[in-house]
Amino acid sequence: MGAIAYTLRQAGSVKANVKNLDQFNEVTHALTLIKADIKAALTVPTDREIVDNELTITRVNPALTFLDRTSESDGSDSPFAAEDQISVRYYVEEGVLRRGVTLPDNSVTSIPLLKVEHLTVERPTAQEIDVTLLTKNSRVEKARKIRVAILK
Amino acid sequence: MRGKKSSGFLIVVALLLTVLVALIALGLLGIRKGSYASSRAAVSTVQARALARSGLNDIWVKLGKDPFFPTGIGDEQDVFSYQEEVKDDADRAVGSYFVKVNRKYRQSHQVILLESTGRVGGLDADSTTFTIYAELSIKSDDFGFKVWEEGTIPKL
């Protein structure tokens, strides 16, 4: 009976760990997505431009290849022109972190990423940006932060 | 006689219980094997991504120090590549990055197309890889990455 109890305890422990790992993976995925967008950003908010619970950046539309963005081979057209850019906005709405994309024709698409309590953006230095996601389940509140270096 | 019958019954029950516990344990081991494999894969992906980022940081520094990197290659050659091994503090190979550089648009648009693939394990390892595509502006007043796409299929 002791062996059965031990085995069942282990099974419960595995289940709880898998659940925790899944939650951690969700947050990590969202932070990785934000980090990749910041790395690709042409503009990131300065310390004064930061808005609570929000992060907005502009980046080159990843759906367009370099040749799509450069019809002239003499370099007269910029491959990073305004019509080649999109705006990406992370924001919290009704307790859910969403990623909204605005195309040059002002059409907007938005996808939900995960449940969060708060999104915090900070600029510790001019070359760095910190993003913190605060998540909460029934008992525990967890804050996870990434720091991204801006190589500009 | 009654005691012998009873002990025989107990042995059968004990054997059945042992088989039952062994089956449950094997089932759990099977579940854990999958969990361990997925954890290993997740770690390898993160490592490969970090190695790919290291490759792009490496070429950014190289081009920042020497705009004509690599010296010794004629202007007529647009595409070249290099690979570097990354070691830990104990001098063990952690992985490597393979950087491909396309200088075709260096003069016309002042842009260099880059691709960095991180590979976990030694240089000859057939392991997890992760590729990042980037476009680097080489204008003197605007030296930085303008495009950064993670997890792409190699295209240069």
Interface residues (C-beta under 8 A of the other chain):
Chain A: A3 I4 T7 Q10 A11 V14 V18 L21 N25 A36 K39 A40 L42 R59 V60 P62 F66 T70 S73 D74 G75 S78 P79 F80 L151 K152
Chain B: L17 L20 V21 I24 A25 L28 I31 R32 S35 S39 A42 N57 W60 Y105 Q107 S108 H109 Q110 V111 L113 E135 S137 G144 F145 K146 V147 W148 E149 E150
